[in-house]
Amino acid sequence: MRGGALSYNNPNSADSFALLGFVFRLYRVKNGAYFFKTRMEAIGMSRYWLMKSEPSVISIDDVLAMPQQTVDWWGVRNYQARNFMRDQMSVGDGVFFYHSSCPEPGIAGVAEVARQAYPDRTQFDPASPYFDAKATAENPRWMNVDVRIVRKTRLISLDELRAHAELASMRTLQRGNRLSITPVDPAEWKFIIEKLIGTQ
């Protein structure tokens, strides 16, 4: 692979449940642009990610055709990328869905984490290229999250990302980076959403 007041007195209130998940909301700003904002952004608890998938294996159109437009992000076999999913991702985190290892790599859409990390099924399947003989149901070695598409966008190519000084420190653009999952800084997320995606 590839806002409102919180009801602390009632932990079962709708607002309290919303607080537990980073729920995307679409806002219109004065200049007509749109950007995605999370309920937790104001207190600095949002996380954003770029997740790469080879479109020959699973493309954004493939996911859009799946039930609930959601896919389990199986097949990650890098410990750091696994740890990002297992230890840092939360439901509602923002995701850039990125097409990689293809003629024109780049961001193909906006998504969100739809389920916390759980064992990757392919590690237990002897017929899968991602099979791991050392993994057991009691002690799984590899995890994945579920990712839900929020919006397909025009393809924002790698060259276009590199052309903006505001993204010069973006992890996935750094020389030598080979990770299929990388964190995205909130300022980078906002720039891409507002300036590159905008009202398209």
C-alpha positions in Angstrom: 0.0 0.0 0.0 0.8 1.2 -0.6 -16.3 23.9 18.1 -18.7 24.6 20.8 -18.9 24.5 24.5 -18.0 21.1 26.0 -20.2 19.3 28.4 -17.7 18.1 31.1 -20.6 17.4 33.5 -22.1 14.8 31.1 -19.4 12.5 29.6 -22.0 10.9 27.4 -23.1 14.1 25.7 -22.7 14.6 22.0 -20.1 17.3 22.5 -18.1 15.1 24.8 -18.0 12.3 22.2 -17.1 14.8 19.5 -14.2 15.9 21.6 -12.8 12.3 21.5 -12.6 12.3 17.7 -11.0 14.9 15.5 -14.1 15.7 13.4 -13.6 17.5 10.1 -15.8 20.5 9.4 -15.8 22.6 6.3 -15.6 26.4 6.8 -16.0 29.2 4.3 -13.6 32.1 4.8 -14.0 35.6 3.6 -12.0 35.2 0.4 -14.2 32.3 -0.7 -11.5 29.6 -0.1 -12.3 26.5 1.9 -10.2 24.7 4.4 -10.7 21.8 6.7 -10.5 22.5 10.5 -10.7 20.1 13.4 -12.4 20.7 16.7 -9.2 20.2 18.6 -7.0 22.5 16.5 -7.6 25.5 18.8 -5.8 23.7 21.6 -3.0 22.4 19.5 -3.9 18.7 19.6 -4.4 18.1 15.9 -2.2 15.7 14.0 -1.8 15.6 10.2 -0.2 13.0 8.0 0.7 12.2 4.4 0.2 8.6 3.5 1.4 7.1 0.3 -0.3 4.4 -1.7 0.6 3.0 -5.1 -2.3 3.7 -7.4 -1.6 0.4 -9.3 -2.4 -1.3 -6.0 -5.0 1.0 -4.4 -5.8 4.4 -5.8 -8.1 7.1 -4.4 -10.7 6.1 -6.9 -10.5 2.5 -5.6 -11.2 3.7 -2.1 -14.1 6.0 -3.2 -15.7 2.8 -4.6 -15.3 0.9 -1.3 -18.0 0.7 1.4 -18.0 4.0 3.4 -15.1 5.1 1.1 -12.8 3.6 3.7 -9.7 1.3 3.4 -7.5 -0.5 5.9 -4.0 0.7 5.4 -2.4 -2.7 5.2 1.1 -3.7 4.0 3.3 -1.2 5.9 6.5 -3.0 6.8 8.6 -0.2 8.1 8.9 0.1 11.9 8.8 3.9 12.0 5.7 4.1 9.8 4.1 1.4 11.8 4.8 3.3 15.0 3.2 6.4 13.6 0.0 4.5 13.1 0.2 2.5 16.3 1.3 5.2 18.7 0.4 8.6 17.3 -2.6 8.4 15.0 -6.1 9.2 16.4 -9.5 8.9 14.8 -10.2 12.2 12.9 -6.5 13.0 12.2 -6.1 14.7 8.8 -4.5 12.8 6.0 -3.2 13.7 2.6 -3.8 10.7 0.3 -0.7 10.6 -1.9 -0.2 8.5 -5.0 3.4 7.2 -5.2 5.5 5.0 -7.4 3.7 6.2 -10.5 4.3 8.4 -13.5 3.0 11.5 -11.7 3.2 11.2 -7.9 1.4 13.7 -5.7 -1.5 14.4 -3.4 -4.7 13.0 -4.8 -7.1 13.8 -2.0 -7.9 14.7 1.6 -8.8 11.9 4.0 -9.1 11.2 7.7 -8.2 8.4 10.1 -11.4 6.5 10.6 -10.3 3.8 13.1 -7.5 3.4 15.6 -4.6 1.0 14.9 -5.3 -2.7 14.9 -3.4 -5.8 13.6 -2.7 -5.8 9.8 -4.5 -8.9 8.5 -2.0 -9.5 5.8 0.8 -10.5 8.2 -1.1 -13.7 9.0 -1.8 -14.7 5.4 0.8 -17.1 4.0 -0.4 -16.2 0.5 0.3 -12.5 1.0 3.6 -10.9 0.0 3.3 -9.1 3.4 3.1 -12.4 5.4 5.3 -12.4 8.5 6.0 -15.9 10.0 6.9 -14.4 13.3 3.6 -12.6 13.8 0.9 -14.3 15.8 -2.6 -13.2 16.8 -1.4 -12.9 20.4 1.7 -11.0 19.4 1.1 -9.2 16.1 4.1 -7.3 14.6 2.3 -5.0 12.2 -0.6 -2.6 12.6 -2.8 -0.5 10.4 -5.4 2.2 10.7 -8.5 2.7 8.6 -8.5 5.7 6.3 -11.7 7.4 5.0 -11.7 9.7 2.0 -13.1 13.1 2.7 -12.5 14.7 -0.7 -10.8 13.9 -4.0 -8.8 16.8 -5.3 -6.9 17.7 -8.4 -3.5 16.0 -8.3 -1.0 18.3 -6.5 2.2 17.0 -8.0 5.5 16.5 -6.2 7.0 19.2 -8.4 4.3 21.6 -7.4 4.8 20.9 -3.7 8.6 21.5 -4.1 7.9 24.8 -5.8 6.6 26.5 -2.6 9.0 27.8 -0.1 6.3 27.4 2.6 6.8 23.6 2.2 10.6 23.5 2.1 10.7 21.6 5.4 7.9 19.2 4.6 9.1 15.8 5.8 8.1 13.9 2.6 10.1 16.4 0.4 13.4 15.9 2.3 16.2 14.2 0.4 16.5 10.5 1.3 13.1 10.2 2.8 11.7 6.8 2.0 8.8 6.6 4.5 5.4 5.9 3.2 3.8 7.7 6.2 5.1 11.1 7.4 3.8 13.7 9.8 2.6 17.0 8.3 3.1 20.3 10.2 -0.1 22.2 10.9 1.2 25.2 8.9 2.0 23.0 5.9 -1.4 21.4 6.1 -3.1 24.8 6.2 -1.1 26.1 3.3 -1.9 23.1 1.1 -5.6 23.1 2.0 -6.0 26.9 1.6 -3.6 27.8 -1.2 -3.2 24.7 -3.3 -6.6 23.0 -2.9 -8.8 26.0 -2.1 -12.2 26.1 -3.8 -11.4 23.7 -6.6 
